[in-house]
């Protein structure tokens, strides 16, 4: 007994047919790519089985919803409800595991690991699965799909950067005086500690700016700016402020929501690449997971640098305006609305140039910026 009835459900179509139990196991493993259609599932299966040129992997499936067990049992995959039902004597795949790679002729001894996202439900109840599926479909339909990157990279982020930087810039003298006072205190502490004196006994009048200002390596001059902490606080506030377009969640929560799953999948595919000597097929750019997928660590690292670059660019632009001899061009003559009108397009161009730059020209960035740029290009902001 080695065949099962396989049911695959899309948003508006159901498929069913008989298939070998090992093929059903690979279909479950392919859910690690978060497919939402049968076509996307078939592409994802190619990670675990070499596609045959003469036939499709799911060629045995036809338009129908037949869930009567066949031979070894029944496997149901509802791509919308994110539900897997396995009632089979052949195997019992779970949310994580390993399947043998099929090279197009036979199974090999290369076991390939997979990890499904936490929101997939694995069940063995083949009697009540339809009720469970419909309930989960209704729940998921109540939460519309949003492109989080429209917020992370689009006008909401750019407007926040410009608005908050403008507000902080109005307090620049106050901020600079407070920071320099802290630097002077630290500078007094150093000779006081060396001479075992109290700070009151140290004469700071002879201290020069170079002694007070923190030292940094060449190229890190921004780190010794008196406004470094101010921009850092704006950055943190952007990530930690709840938003209506995220249903009350803050950007940090959204960014980290699927990171663990994505990092497991990257690890599994890296391991596969090492064992097979060739890169597994990636996601198609038109796939749902590519367009609306979560954030892995490499993107979060690059995003940190991007936001910080935009903050500094905005601050330096305001500084240049403040030094302008033309009174009408100085920040004090602007309203927030005036600033946004001119600054948002400028920040958009900075963002696009940053994302298009070769990886070696970006600070602390790993490879893959081009892929990141492709993944967020095309949205209207």
C-alpha positions in Angstrom: 0.0 0.0 0.0 1.9 3.0 -1.3 -0.6 5.3 -3.0 -2.9 7.9 -1.4 -5.7 10.2 -2.5 -4.2 13.7 -2.7 -6.5 16.8 -2.5 -5.1 20.2 -3.2 -7.3 23.2 -2.7 -6.7 26.7 -4.1 -8.8 29.8 -3.5 -11.4 28.9 -6.1 -10.5 25.5 -7.4 -10.1 22.0 -6.0 -7.9 19.3 -7.3 -7.8 15.6 -6.4 -6.3 12.4 -7.7 -4.1 9.4 -6.7 -0.4 9.8 -6.2 2.5 7.8 -4.6 2.8 8.4 -0.9 6.4 9.7 -1.3 5.1 12.3 -3.8 2.5 13.4 -1.3 5.3 13.8 1.3 7.3 16.0 -1.1 4.2 18.1 -1.7 3.9 18.7 2.1 7.6 19.6 2.2 7.1 22.1 -0.6 4.7 24.0 1.6 7.9 25.5 3.1 7.9 27.9 0.1 4.4 29.1 1.1 2.6 28.5 -2.2 -1.0 29.6 -2.7 -1.8 28.0 -6.0 -1.2 24.5 -7.5 1.2 26.0 -10.0 3.3 27.5 -7.2 3.2 24.3 -5.3 4.4 22.4 -8.3 7.4 24.8 -8.7 8.2 24.4 -5.0 8.1 20.6 -5.3 11.0 20.9 -7.8 13.2 21.6 -4.7 12.7 17.9 -3.7 12.1 16.2 -7.0 13.7 16.9 -10.4 11.0 17.9 -12.8 10.3 15.4 -15.6 10.4 17.0 -19.0 7.5 14.8 -20.4 5.0 15.3 -17.5 4.0 17.6 -14.7 4.4 16.5 -11.1 0.7 16.7 -10.4 -0.5 15.5 -13.8 -2.7 12.8 -12.0 -4.8 15.5 -10.4 -8.0 16.7 -12.0 -10.7 19.3 -11.2 -12.6 17.6 -8.4 -13.0 17.4 -4.7 -12.8 13.7 -3.9 -11.6 13.0 -0.4 -12.4 9.3 -0.1 -9.2 7.5 1.0 -7.4 5.4 -1.6 -5.0 2.6 -1.0 -2.8 3.9 1.9 -5.1 6.7 2.8 -5.8 10.5 2.3 -3.7 13.6 2.2 -5.4 17.0 1.9 -3.5 20.3 1.3 -5.6 23.5 1.6 -3.4 26.3 0.4 -5.8 29.0 1.5 -6.7 27.6 5.0 -3.0 26.6 5.4 -4.2 23.2 6.5 -2.7 19.8 5.9 -4.6 16.6 6.7 -2.7 13.3 6.7 -4.6 10.1 7.4 -2.3 7.5 5.8 -0.6 4.3 6.6 2.3 5.2 4.3 3.7 8.1 6.3 2.9 10.9 8.6 4.8 14.1 7.6 4.8 16.9 10.2 5.6 20.6 10.2 9.3 19.8 9.9 11.2 16.8 8.6 13.2 15.4 5.8 12.3 13.8 2.4 14.6 11.9 0.0 15.4 13.8 -3.2 14.1 12.2 -6.4 16.5 12.7 -9.3 13.9 12.0 -12.0 14.7 8.3 -12.1 14.5 7.1 -8.5 14.8 8.2 -4.9 18.3 9.0 -3.8 19.9 8.8 -0.4 20.0 12.5 -0.1 17.6 13.6 2.6 16.4 17.2 2.2 15.1 19.0 5.3 12.1 21.4 5.4 10.4 23.6 8.0 6.8 24.9 7.5 5.7 28.2 8.9 4.1 28.2 12.3 0.6 29.1 10.9 0.3 25.8 9.0 -2.0 23.4 10.9 -1.2 19.7 10.6 -4.1 17.3 11.4 -5.0 13.7 11.2 -8.7 14.2 11.3 -10.0 13.2 7.9 -13.6 13.2 8.9 -14.0 16.9 10.1 -11.4 18.5 7.9 -13.9 20.4 5.7 -15.3 22.2 8.7 -11.9 23.1 10.0 -10.8 24.3 6.5 -13.9 26.5 6.0 -13.4 28.1 9.5 -9.7 28.8 8.8 -10.6 30.2 5.4 -13.1 32.6 6.9 -10.6 33.7 9.5 -7.9 34.3 7.0 -10.2 36.2 4.6 -11.0 38.6 7.5 -7.4 39.7 7.4 -6.7 41.2 4.0 -3.3 40.7 2.5 -1.1 43.8 2.7 2.2 44.5 1.1 4.2 45.5 4.2 7.0 46.8 2.0 4.8 49.6 0.8 5.0 50.9 4.4 8.6 49.9 5.1 10.0 51.4 1.9 7.3 53.7 0.7 5.8 57.0 1.6 4.8 56.1 5.2 8.4 55.5 6.1 9.8 58.5 4.1 7.2 60.8 5.5 8.0 59.7 9.1 11.7 60.2 8.5 11.2 63.7 7.1 8.6 64.9 9.6 10.4 63.7 12.7 13.8 64.8 11.5 12.4 68.3 10.8 10.9 68.4 14.3 14.2 67.4 15.9 16.2 69.8 13.8 14.2 72.8 15.3 15.9 71.8 18.6 19.3 71.3 17.2 21.0 74.0 19.4 19.4 72.6 22.6 20.4 69.0 21.6 24.0 70.0 20.7 24.5 71.9 24.0 23.2 68.9 26.1 25.3 66.4 24.3 28.5 68.5 24.5 27.8 68.9 28.2 27.7 65.1 28.5 31.0 64.8 26.5 32.7 67.4 28.7 31.6 65.5 31.8 33.1 62.3 30.4 36.2 64.1 29.4 36.7 65.4 33.0 36.2 61.9 34.3 39.2 60.5 32.4 41.9 62.7 33.9 40.1 62.6 37.3 40.3 58.8 37.3 43.9 58.9 36.2 44.9 61.3 39.0 42.4 59.9 41.5 40.7 63.2 41.9 37.1 64.3 41.9 35.7 65.8 38.8 35.3 69.2 40.6 39.1 69.3 41.0 39.7 69.0 37.2 40.0 72.3 35.3 38.0 71.9 32.0 38.7 75.4 30.8 41.8 74.3 29.0 40.1 71.4 27.2 39.8 71.7 23.5 37.1 70.3 21.3 39.3 67.4 20.1 39.6 66.3 23.8 35.9 66.5 24.4 34.5 65.0 21.1 34.5 61.1 21.0 37.0 59.6 18.6 36.0 57.4 15.7 37.6 55.6 12.9 37.8 57.5 9.5 34.5 57.1 7.7 32.5 57.0 10.9 32.3 60.7 11.6 28.6 60.6 11.9 29.0 58.4 15.0 30.7 61.3 16.7 28.1 63.8 15.8 26.1 65.4 18.7 23.0 64.4 16.8 23.8 60.7 16.5 21.5 59.7 19.4 18.7 62.0 18.2 18.5 60.2 14.9 18.9 56.8 16.6 15.9 57.6 18.7 13.8 58.6 15.6 14.9 55.3 14.0 13.8 53.3 17.1 10.5 55.2 17.3 9.7 54.4 13.6 10.1 50.7 14.4 8.3 50.7 17.7 5.3 52.9 17.0 2.0 51.0 16.4 0.3 51.7 13.0 -3.3 51.5 11.8 -2.1 50.0 8.5 -0.6 47.2 10.5 -3.8 46.7 12.6 -2.1 48.2 15.6 1.2 46.3 15.3 4.5 48.2 15.0 6.9 47.8 12.1 9.3 45.8 14.3 6.6 43.2 15.0 5.8 42.9 11.4 9.4 42.6 10.4 10.1 39.8 12.8 6.9 37.9 12.4 8.2 35.4 9.8 11.9 35.8 10.2 12.4 32.4 12.0 10.6 30.5 9.2 12.5 32.2 6.5 15.8 31.6 8.2 15.0 28.0 8.6 14.1 27.7 5.0 17.3 29.5 3.9 19.3 27.1 6.1 17.6 24.1 4.7 18.2 25.2 1.1 21.9 26.1 1.9 22.3 22.6 3.2 20.7 21.2 0.1 23.0 23.3 -2.1 26.0 21.9 -0.3 24.8 18.3 -0.6 23.7 18.4 -4.2 26.3 20.8 -5.5 23.8 23.0 -7.3 21.5 25.8 -6.2 17.9 24.8 -5.5 15.3 26.7 -7.5 14.3 30.0 -5.9 10.9 31.6 -5.8 9.4 33.0 -9.0 9.2 36.8 -8.9 5.4 36.6 -9.7 4.7 34.2 -6.8 2.7 35.3 -3.8 5.6 34.4 -1.3 8.1 36.5 -3.3 5.7 39.5 -3.4 4.3 39.4 0.1 6.9 37.3 2.0 8.3 38.3 5.3 11.7 39.7 6.2 14.8 37.5 6.7 17.8 38.7 8.7 19.8 39.8 5.7 17.0 42.2 4.6 16.6 43.5 8.1 20.3 44.3 8.3 20.2 46.2 5.0 16.9 47.9 6.0 18.6 49.2 9.1 21.3 50.8 7.1 18.9 52.2 4.6 16.7 54.0 7.2 19.8 55.3 9.0 21.1 56.7 5.6 17.8 58.4 4.9 17.8 60.0 8.4 21.3 61.4 8.0 20.6 62.5 4.5 17.5 64.5 5.7 19.4 66.0 8.6 22.3 67.0 6.4 19.9 68.5 3.9 18.3 70.6 6.6 21.8 71.7 7.8 22.7 72.8 4.3 19.4 74.7 4.1 20.1 76.4 7.5 23.4 77.7 6.2 21.9 79.0 3.0 22.1 82.8 2.5 18.6 82.8 1.1 16.2 83.3 3.9 13.4 81.7 2.1 15.4 78.5 1.7 16.1 78.1 5.4 14.3 75.4 7.5 12.7 78.0 9.8 10.8 79.5 6.9 9.3 76.1 6.1 6.1 74.4 7.4 6.0 70.6 7.7 3.9 70.5 4.6 6.4 72.6 2.6 9.2 70.3 3.7 7.3 67.1 2.7 6.6 68.5 -0.7 10.2 68.8 -1.6 11.9 66.3 0.7 9.8 63.2 -0.1 10.8 63.1 -3.8 14.5 63.7 -2.8 14.4 60.9 -0.2 12.8 58.6 -2.8 15.7 59.2 -5.2 18.2 58.6 -2.3 16.3 55.3 -1.5 16.3 54.1 -5.1 20.0 55.0 -5.6 20.9 53.2 -2.4 19.0 50.1 -3.3 20.4 50.1 -6.8 24.0 50.5 -5.7 26.4 47.5 -6.0 26.7 45.6 -2.7 30.4 46.5 -2.2 29.5 50.2 -2.2 27.1 49.8 0.7 28.1 49.9 4.4 27.9 46.6 6.3 25.8 45.0 3.6 25.8 41.4 2.5 25.1 40.3 -1.1 21.6 40.3 -2.5 20.7 44.0 -2.7 19.7 43.6 -6.3 17.3 40.9 -5.3 15.9 43.0 -2.6 15.5 45.9 -5.0 13.5 43.7 -7.4 11.3 42.5 -4.6 10.1 46.0 -3.6 10.2 47.7 -7.0 7.0 48.5 -8.8 4.8 49.5 -5.9 3.1 52.8 -6.2 3.9 55.2 -3.4 
